[in-house]
């Protein structure tokens, strides 16, 4: 494997020029950069990561903190889509990603912030539903460049799905299909759930829909058994709803199981609507009506903003970026006009 000195001798330039060319400095001509890179490749030169980090003060490694209360991991379709898009975006800029160990006991006594510093992350992307955790709040408040998914923190960049307009659009769609008795099995307490519940009640009031208290039931995200039990409660009411909203598409599958168990047909006997727009929802029969979130754009914008924050901290706007989704009509909401 060649060295900087050997590459410099072959290119007839200084070692400083070789270093600048390999690090894409603006004061080196494109012709020289092309020559140096060509020779470096021919000589099988690979920069030492530790030496590079000392010189550039960057490791080109981004931490990804991803955890949810249900411990779904990368089987969580929504977050998996966001993370895949994020990964592709930062890799195009030469960065690697490393998942942050959220096991406090496994860090040899280091706090989450200390662990991230120990690993030398240039920045961290946080995508989780555990934002009330003290260690995560400490990381958000630290000087480490951070971008957050689906949570707003003062002085930090947040990339959030537009849950308010999402619920408004979905409820308006169902309303136009003639439904007035609409129940909502919503997720457990979180900033996302609070935004969606607020939007559901506000939109219902605007449309003149009365929502009885028994039509609002809490059930954890992505737990089909919980949403199945909640669906049973709604179907047992003296005046059951004509349409049921679910906190996410997986939860909707739990509700569909209960409806099928009772010998009812969707959407002829009762309508259902999910949230997220995961792929499997388009492959069941009938296709699930849902609000499709733009996971591709959420992940892309998160990657772009974090790299900008790392490379151009003084020029990067600290803001909340809101990404709008769209209603996927599917076939699980009947037109009862």
Secondary structure as the mmCIF struct_conf table of DSSP 4:
data_model
#
loop_
_struct_conf.conf_type_id
_struct_conf.id
_struct_conf.beg_label_comp_id
_struct_conf.beg_label_asym_id
_struct_conf.beg_label_seq_id
_struct_conf.end_label_comp_id
_struct_conf.end_label_asym_id
_struct_conf.end_label_seq_id
HELX_RH_AL_P HELX_RH_AL_P1 UNK A 4 UNK A 11
TURN_TY1_P TURN_TY1_P1 UNK A 12 UNK A 12
BEND BEND1 UNK A 13 UNK A 13
HELX_RH_AL_P HELX_RH_AL_P2 UNK A 15 UNK A 22
TURN_TY1_P TURN_TY1_P2 UNK A 23 UNK A 24
TURN_TY1_P TURN_TY1_P3 UNK A 26 UNK A 27
BEND BEND2 UNK A 28 UNK A 28
HELX_RH_AL_P HELX_RH_AL_P3 UNK A 30 UNK A 42
TURN_TY1_P TURN_TY1_P4 UNK A 43 UNK A 44
HELX_RH_AL_P HELX_RH_AL_P4 UNK A 49 UNK A 56
BEND BEND3 UNK A 57 UNK A 57
STRN STRN1 UNK A 61 UNK A 67
TURN_TY1_P TURN_TY1_P5 UNK A 69 UNK A 70
HELX_RH_3T_P HELX_RH_3T_P1 UNK A 73 UNK A 75
HELX_RH_AL_P HELX_RH_AL_P5 UNK A 77 UNK A 92
TURN_TY1_P TURN_TY1_P6 UNK A 93 UNK A 94
STRN STRN2 UNK A 96 UNK A 99
HELX_LH_PP_P HELX_LH_PP_P1 UNK A 100 UNK A 101
HELX_RH_3T_P HELX_RH_3T_P2 UNK A 104 UNK A 107
TURN_TY1_P TURN_TY1_P7 UNK A 108 UNK A 109
HELX_RH_AL_P HELX_RH_AL_P6 UNK A 112 UNK A 119
TURN_TY1_P TURN_TY1_P8 UNK A 120 UNK A 120
BEND BEND4 UNK A 122 UNK A 122
STRN STRN3 UNK A 123 UNK A 128
BEND BEND5 UNK A 129 UNK A 129
TURN_TY1_P TURN_TY1_P9 UNK A 131 UNK A 132
BEND BEND6 UNK A 133 UNK A 133
HELX_RH_AL_P HELX_RH_AL_P7 UNK A 134 UNK A 141
BEND BEND7 UNK A 142 UNK A 144
STRN STRN4 UNK A 145 UNK A 149
BEND BEND8 UNK A 150 UNK A 150
TURN_TY1_P TURN_TY1_P10 UNK A 154 UNK A 155
BEND BEND9 UNK A 156 UNK A 156
STRN STRN5 UNK A 157 UNK A 161
HELX_RH_AL_P HELX_RH_AL_P8 UNK A 163 UNK A 176
TURN_TY1_P TURN_TY1_P11 UNK A 177 UNK A 178
STRN STRN6 UNK A 182 UNK A 186
HELX_LH_PP_P HELX_LH_PP_P2 UNK A 187 UNK A 187
BEND BEND10 UNK A 188 UNK A 190
HELX_RH_AL_P HELX_RH_AL_P9 UNK A 191 UNK A 207
TURN_TY1_P TURN_TY1_P12 UNK A 208 UNK A 208
HELX_RH_3T_P HELX_RH_3T_P3 UNK A 213 UNK A 215
STRN STRN7 UNK A 216 UNK A 218
TURN_TY1_P TURN_TY1_P13 UNK A 221 UNK A 222
HELX_RH_AL_P HELX_RH_AL_P10 UNK A 224 UNK A 235
TURN_TY1_P TURN_TY1_P14 UNK A 236 UNK A 236
BEND BEND11 UNK A 237 UNK A 237
TURN_TY1_P TURN_TY1_P15 UNK A 238 UNK A 239
BEND BEND12 UNK A 242 UNK A 242
STRN STRN8 UNK A 243 UNK A 246
BEND BEND13 UNK A 247 UNK A 248
HELX_RH_AL_P HELX_RH_AL_P11 UNK A 249 UNK A 261
TURN_TY1_P TURN_TY1_P16 UNK A 262 UNK A 263
TURN_TY1_P TURN_TY1_P17 UNK A 266 UNK A 269
STRN STRN9 UNK A 271 UNK A 273
BEND BEND14 UNK A 275 UNK A 275
STRN STRN10 UNK A 276 UNK A 276
HELX_RH_3T_P HELX_RH_3T_P4 UNK A 279 UNK A 282
BEND BEND15 UNK A 283 UNK A 286
HELX_LH_PP_P HELX_LH_PP_P3 UNK A 287 UNK A 289
STRN STRN11 UNK A 290 UNK A 292
HELX_RH_AL_P HELX_RH_AL_P12 UNK A 295 UNK A 311
TURN_TY1_P TURN_TY1_P18 UNK A 313 UNK A 315
BEND BEND16 UNK A 316 UNK A 316
STRN STRN12 UNK A 320 UNK A 323
STRN STRN13 UNK A 326 UNK A 328
BEND BEND17 UNK A 331 UNK A 333
#
